[in-house]
Amino acid sequence: MINTRMMYLRPGNLFKDFVVESNQQVVTSTGRVANRHTGDGSVILKGCLAAASDEERENHSQKDHIVTHTIVQAGPPKAKRTDKLILENRTFYVVDVDNADSLGISTIYYAEERRDVK
């Protein structure tokens, strides 16, 4: 079973570990609400990264966030919308989450790659 899942992947698309940082809203000293992503690296999801298709960009993008990538994970969701995923030196903002079958077998994350956020 495991070999059949890996058979159709290209060498660069193997499963990778993403660190999940959850989004928390905090109030700054000026009284404005700001988002801060926090995490200690203990929550990790193992997923396969791929470029988003035109249909995925059109259906899942938001006003300020354009979907650039999809991440497919086996199992129930470990991240939620507005969380940040970190892969080595790349950062992804989760725009939408699709629990593909509602049974917890697989999850699709629609993400925007952010080069301005560390």
Secondary structure, DSSP 8 states (H G I E B T S, - for coil): -HHHHHTT--GGGS-EEEEEEEEEEEE-TTS-EEEEEE--S--EEEEEEEE--HHHHHHH--SS----EEEEEESS-SS-TT-EEEETTEEEEEEEEE-TTSSSSEEEEEEEEESS--
